[in-house]
């Protein structure tokens, strides 16, 4: 479950970065995070801290809520799957 959320979050960050024409290495530097860390976040391979997400949101010139909005559909779908599973048991 968490993997799906992290993958969706990372994909959204990558999409927003690329829409702005920002190279991964330069963007990571501007956000004061490591390029490898950004790569791992964008590919859903790590669970970023809130402070890291705040740096990324600032670098993208968006509110952190804009990143959260991208996850709402995925979280809603997961909740439905959990409810379906609990009624089957």
C-alpha positions in Angstrom: 0.0 0.0 0.0 2.6 2.5 1.0 4.6 1.7 -2.1 1.7 2.8 -4.3 1.4 6.1 -2.4 5.1 6.8 -2.6 5.2 5.9 -6.3 2.3 8.3 -7.0 3.9 11.1 -4.9 7.3 10.6 -6.6 5.8 10.6 -10.1 3.9 13.9 -9.3 7.1 15.5 -8.1 9.0 14.4 -11.2 6.2 15.6 -13.5 6.1 19.0 -11.8 9.9 19.3 -12.0 10.0 18.4 -15.6 7.2 20.7 -16.5 9.3 23.5 -15.2 12.3 22.4 -17.2 14.4 21.7 -14.1 17.3 19.2 -14.3 17.3 16.7 -11.5 20.8 17.5 -10.3 20.3 21.3 -10.3 16.9 21.0 -8.7 18.2 18.8 -5.9 21.0 21.3 -5.2 18.5 24.2 -5.1 16.4 22.2 -2.7 19.4 21.4 -0.5 18.9 17.6 -0.9 21.0 15.0 -2.5 20.5 14.1 -6.1 20.3 10.4 -5.2 17.7 11.2 -2.5 15.6 13.1 -5.1 16.0 10.2 -7.5 14.8 7.8 -4.8 11.8 10.0 -4.0 10.8 10.4 -7.7 10.9 6.7 -8.2 8.9 5.8 -5.0 11.9 4.0 -3.4 12.0 6.0 -0.2 9.6 7.6 2.3 10.6 11.3 2.4 10.4 13.3 5.6 8.1 16.2 5.8 11.0 18.6 5.9 12.2 17.2 2.6 8.8 17.5 1.1 8.7 21.1 2.2 12.0 21.8 0.5 10.7 20.2 -2.7 7.5 22.1 -2.6 9.4 25.4 -2.1 11.7 24.5 -5.0 8.7 23.9 -7.2 7.1 27.1 -5.9 3.9 25.2 -4.8 2.2 24.6 -1.5 2.8 21.2 0.1 -1.0 20.7 -0.2 -0.6 20.6 -4.0 1.5 17.5 -3.5 -1.1 16.1 -1.1 -3.9 16.7 -3.6 -2.1 14.4 -6.1 -2.4 11.6 -3.6 -6.0 11.9 -2.6 -7.4 9.6 -5.4 -4.8 6.9 -4.7 -5.5 7.0 -0.9 -9.3 6.9 -1.6 -8.8 3.8 -3.8 -6.7 2.1 -1.1 -9.4 2.9 1.5 -12.0 1.3 -0.7 -9.8 -1.8 -1.2 -9.3 -2.1 2.6 -13.0 -1.7 3.3 -13.7 -4.4 0.7 -11.1 -6.7 2.2 -12.5 -6.2 5.7 -16.0 -7.2 4.7 -14.7 -10.3 3.0 -13.0 -11.6 6.1 
